[in-house]
Amino acid sequence: MNMIRTERKYIEILRILNEHQEPMGAKRLSELMAERGFVLSDRAVQYYLQYLDEMGFTEKVGNMGRVLTAEGRAETESALVGDRIGFIISKLERLAFRSTFDPQTDTGDVAYNLSIVPDDAIDCVLAGFDEVIEAQCGFFSSYRVIENDPRVPPGNTGIMTICSITMDGVFQRRGIPVRMAYGGRLAVEHGQPVTFLDLIGYRGTTIDPLQLFISAGLTTLTSLVSTGTGTALANIREVPASSETKVREIIAEMKRCGFVYPVTMGTSVFNLKSDPYRLSIVSFSGMNFVANIFEKGIDIRTEIGAGNIPFSKIVSKN
């Protein structure tokens, strides 16, 4: 057990398996390890996997690959907590880099979140998602229902929503450095956002801030979508203040494609610290879809930043 906690390669393999719900083989694991700075051959990965099997942390699923066991998930959560600080933002930054969406042509890949809900609750879930869209407190004005996907267990339905990290990818490709700074709870009164109640920095946490707020019951989306007053989830990004004109042009292009942001932007917004050199961009999170369903008592599991997918597959109904 001590060895597994001090061996970075083992820990990284466990982390990758923990991030993905589907079984993974040595070849795919080797590719993902390389993206994280660990260059291992398929054969080397296979060797590590055999050891993890022996430890009881992984198990084979036919010829499809490995998944984590309950013991493996517990080990992943407990191993090297200090080392996992910043892991969430690193994952999101990788997704931003892979996002190739071009709002001028409506083409390219976007980052997405994947939610899984029971089939018998799907009508209520979709109605709840539509409430968030109608209230304009999501990040994008549409979603995609999927059924034939290996990540969706029998008796369940998957729903893809665009992750706001897509915005970062667009900015970066236009030459604008962007920093995902905080995830927070934003108070809204009579349809007007007024102040942040709590903030968590993405670079100092081992868990996604917005998932934490949802699971702790610290949102009131059901009230917000019905009365215009409540507490929603929002992200804060920072870009150079000198890029404001270009940023506004990009936002206008993305709005034409169905994106819904910003809530506000400026060098001094809400109760955030003023900075004349940094422009803060506040946007509602796509996780508000999830929060609204969670508050209704419906079972919903969501992987934030589940991957990248062509934009056309999100907006298409076919």
C-alpha positions in Angstrom: 0.0 0.0 0.0 2.9 2.4 0.8 4.4 1.7 -2.6 1.2 2.5 -4.5 1.0 5.9 -2.7 4.5 7.0 -3.6 4.5 5.8 -7.2 3.3 8.5 -9.5 2.7 6.3 -12.5 0.4 4.0 -10.6 -1.5 7.0 -9.2 -1.9 8.6 -12.6 -3.3 5.4 -14.1 -5.8 5.2 -11.2 -6.7 8.9 -11.8 -7.4 8.4 -15.5 -9.6 5.4 -14.8 -11.4 7.3 -12.1 -12.2 10.1 -14.6 -13.7 7.8 -17.2 -16.7 5.6 -16.7 -16.0 3.3 -19.6 -13.4 0.5 -19.5 -10.0 1.5 -20.8 -7.3 -0.6 -22.5 -3.5 -0.2 -22.3 -3.2 1.6 -25.7 -5.7 4.4 -24.7 -4.2 4.6 -21.2 -0.7 5.0 -22.8 -2.0 7.9 -24.9 -3.6 9.7 -21.9 -0.5 9.1 -19.8 1.7 10.7 -22.5 -0.6 13.8 -22.3 0.3 14.1 -18.6 4.0 13.8 -19.1 4.4 10.0 -18.5 5.7 8.3 -21.7 5.0 4.6 -21.3 4.7 1.9 -24.0 1.5 -0.1 -24.2 3.5 -3.1 -22.8 4.6 -1.0 -19.8 1.1 0.1 -19.1 0.0 -3.5 -19.2 2.6 -4.3 -16.6 1.3 -1.6 -14.3 -2.3 -2.8 -14.8 -1.4 -6.3 -13.9 0.0 -5.0 -10.6 -3.1 -2.9 -10.0 -5.2 -6.1 -10.6 -3.2 -7.9 -8.0 -3.7 -5.1 -5.5 -7.4 -5.3 -6.1 -7.6 -1.7 -7.4 -8.6 -2.6 -11.0 -10.4 -5.4 -12.8 -10.8 -6.5 -16.4 -14.2 -6.2 -18.2 -13.9 -8.8 -20.9 -11.8 -7.5 -23.8 -12.8 -3.9 -23.3 -10.2 -3.0 -20.8 -10.0 -2.1 -17.1 -12.2 -0.3 -14.6 -11.6 0.7 -11.0 -12.9 -1.5 -8.2 -14.4 0.1 -5.1 -11.0 -0.3 -3.4 -9.4 1.4 -6.4 -11.7 4.4 -6.1 -11.0 4.7 -2.4 -7.3 4.6 -3.1 -7.5 7.2 -5.7 -9.4 9.6 -3.5 -7.0 9.2 -0.5 -3.7 9.1 -2.4 -1.5 12.2 -2.3 -4.1 14.8 -1.6 -1.6 17.6 -1.7 -0.4 16.5 -5.1 -4.0 16.5 -6.4 -4.4 20.2 -5.7 -4.7 21.9 -9.1 -5.8 18.7 -10.7 -9.3 20.0 -11.6 -8.0 23.1 -13.4 -5.3 21.0 -15.2 -8.0 18.8 -16.6 -10.1 21.7 -17.7 -7.1 23.4 -19.3 -6.5 20.3 -21.4 -10.1 20.3 -22.6 -9.7 24.0 -23.5 -6.6 23.3 -25.5 -8.5 20.6 -27.4 -11.5 22.8 -28.1 -11.3 24.0 -31.7 -14.7 25.7 -31.9 -14.8 28.7 -34.3 -17.9 30.9 -33.7 -17.5 32.6 -37.0 -18.2 29.3 -38.9 -20.1 27.3 -36.1 -17.6 24.5 -36.6 -15.0 22.7 -34.5 -15.0 20.8 -31.2 -16.5 22.0 -27.9 -15.9 20.6 -24.4 -18.9 19.0 -22.8 -20.3 17.7 -19.5 -22.1 14.3 -19.5 -25.0 13.8 -17.1 -26.7 10.4 -16.6 -30.2 10.1 -15.2 -32.7 7.2 -14.8 -35.0 6.6 -17.8 -38.1 6.9 -15.7 -37.1 10.5 -14.7 -36.1 11.7 -18.2 -39.2 13.8 -18.8 -38.8 15.6 -15.5 -35.1 16.1 -16.2 -35.6 17.6 -19.6 -38.3 19.9 -18.3 -35.8 21.0 -15.6 -33.1 21.6 -18.2 -35.6 23.7 -20.3 -36.4 25.8 -17.2 -32.7 26.8 -16.9 -32.6 27.7 -20.6 -35.8 29.7 -20.4 -34.4 31.6 -17.3 -31.1 32.2 -19.3 -29.0 31.0 -16.4 -27.1 28.3 -18.2 -24.0 28.6 -20.4 -25.6 27.4 -23.7 -29.2 27.4 -25.0 -29.4 23.7 -25.9 -28.4 20.2 -24.9 -28.2 16.8 -26.5 -29.9 13.6 -25.3 -27.9 10.4 -26.0 -28.9 6.8 -25.5 -26.5 4.6 -27.4 -23.3 5.3 -25.6 -21.2 2.8 -23.7 -20.8 5.2 -20.8 -24.6 5.2 -20.2 -25.7 2.1 -18.2 -28.9 0.2 -19.1 -32.0 1.9 -17.7 -30.4 5.3 -18.0 -30.2 8.2 -20.4 -27.3 10.5 -21.1 -27.4 14.3 -21.6 -24.6 16.3 -23.0 -24.3 20.0 -22.2 -21.6 22.4 -23.4 -18.9 23.1 -20.7 -18.0 26.7 -20.3 -14.3 25.8 -20.7 -15.1 26.0 -24.4 -14.9 29.7 -24.0 -11.3 29.5 -22.9 -10.4 27.5 -26.0 -12.0 30.2 -28.2 -10.1 33.0 -26.5 -6.8 31.2 -26.6 -7.1 30.5 -30.3 -7.7 34.2 -30.8 -4.5 35.1 -28.9 -6.1 36.1 -25.6 -4.6 34.6 -22.5 -7.4 33.6 -20.1 -7.3 32.3 -16.6 -10.2 30.4 -15.0 -10.1 32.0 -11.5 -13.1 31.0 -9.4 -16.3 29.1 -9.2 -18.9 30.6 -7.0 -22.4 31.1 -5.8 -24.1 34.2 -7.3 -27.1 35.7 -5.7 -29.8 36.9 -8.1 -32.7 39.1 -7.1 -35.7 39.7 -9.4 -33.7 38.6 -12.4 -30.7 40.7 -11.6 -27.4 39.2 -10.4 -26.3 41.2 -7.4 -23.3 39.7 -5.5 -21.2 36.6 -5.0 -21.9 34.7 -1.8 -19.0 32.3 -1.9 -15.9 31.7 -4.1 -13.5 28.8 -4.5 -10.3 29.2 -6.5 -9.8 26.5 -9.1 -6.1 26.3 -8.6 -6.3 25.4 -4.9 -8.8 22.6 -4.8 -8.9 18.8 -5.4 -12.6 18.9 -6.2 -14.6 20.9 -8.7 -16.1 23.9 -6.8 -19.4 23.8 -8.5 -20.0 20.1 -7.8 -19.2 20.9 -4.1 -21.8 23.7 -4.0 -24.4 21.4 -5.6 -23.8 18.4 -3.3 -23.8 20.7 -0.2 -27.3 22.0 -1.1 -26.0 25.6 -1.5 -28.0 26.5 -4.6 -31.6 27.5 -5.1 -32.1 27.1 -8.9 -35.7 25.9 -8.5 -36.5 29.3 -6.9 -34.5 31.2 -9.4 -36.1 29.7 -12.5 -39.6 30.1 -11.1 -39.4 33.5 -9.4 -36.3 35.2 -10.7 -34.7 35.2 -7.2 -32.3 32.6 -6.0 -28.7 31.4 -5.9 -27.0 30.2 -9.1 -23.5 28.9 -10.0 -21.2 31.1 -11.9 -17.5 31.1 -13.0 -15.1 34.0 -13.1 -12.4 34.2 -15.8 -9.7 36.8 -16.0 -8.2 38.3 -19.2 -6.0 41.3 -19.8 -8.0 44.5 -19.6 -6.4 45.6 -22.9 -8.2 42.8 -24.7 -11.7 44.1 -23.9 -12.6 45.1 -27.4 -11.5 41.8 -28.9 -13.3 39.9 -26.1 -16.5 41.7 -26.7 -16.3 40.8 -30.4 -15.8 37.1 -29.6 -18.7 37.1 -27.1 -21.0 38.6 -29.8 -20.0 35.9 -32.2 -20.6 33.2 -29.6 -24.0 34.6 -28.6 -25.1 34.3 -32.3 -24.3 30.6 -32.0 -26.5 30.1 -28.9 -24.0 30.8 -26.0 -25.4 32.7 -23.1 -22.8 34.9 -21.4 -21.5 37.0 -19.9 -23.5 37.9 -16.7 -21.3 40.9 -16.5 -17.7 41.9 -17.2 -15.3 44.6 -16.1 -12.3 45.6 -14.0 -14.6 46.0 -11.0 -17.6 43.7 -10.8 -19.9 42.8 -8.0 -18.0 42.3 -4.7 -14.8 41.2 -6.4 -11.5 43.0 -5.8 -11.0 45.7 -8.5 -8.0 45.4 -10.8 -7.4 48.0 -13.5 -5.2 45.5 -15.5 -7.5 42.5 -15.5 -10.9 42.1 -17.0 -13.2 39.8 -15.0 -15.7 37.8 -17.1 -18.6 36.4 -15.1 -20.7 33.6 -16.7 -23.4 31.3 -15.5 -22.2 27.7 -15.4 -23.7 24.9 -17.4 -23.8 23.1 -14.0 -26.9 25.1 -13.2 -28.8 22.4 -15.3 -27.5 19.8 -12.9 -28.2 21.9 -9.8 -31.9 22.4 -10.8 -32.4 18.6 -11.2 -30.5 17.8 -7.9 -32.7 20.2 -6.0 -35.8 18.4 -7.3 -34.5 15.2 -5.7 -33.8 13.4 -8.9 -30.8 11.1 -9.1 -28.3 12.7 -11.5 -24.6 11.9 -12.0 -22.4 14.3 -14.0 -18.9 14.1 -15.3 -17.6 17.7 -15.7 -15.4 18.0 -18.8 -16.2 14.5 -20.1 -14.5 15.2 -23.4 -14.6 17.1 -26.6 -17.1 16.7 -29.4 -18.0 18.5 -32.7 -20.3 21.4 -32.0 -22.7 20.1 -34.7 -23.4 17.0 -32.5 -24.6 19.1 -29.6 -27.0 21.3 -31.6 -28.2 18.6 -34.0 -31.4 16.6 -33.0 -30.4 13.7 -35.2 
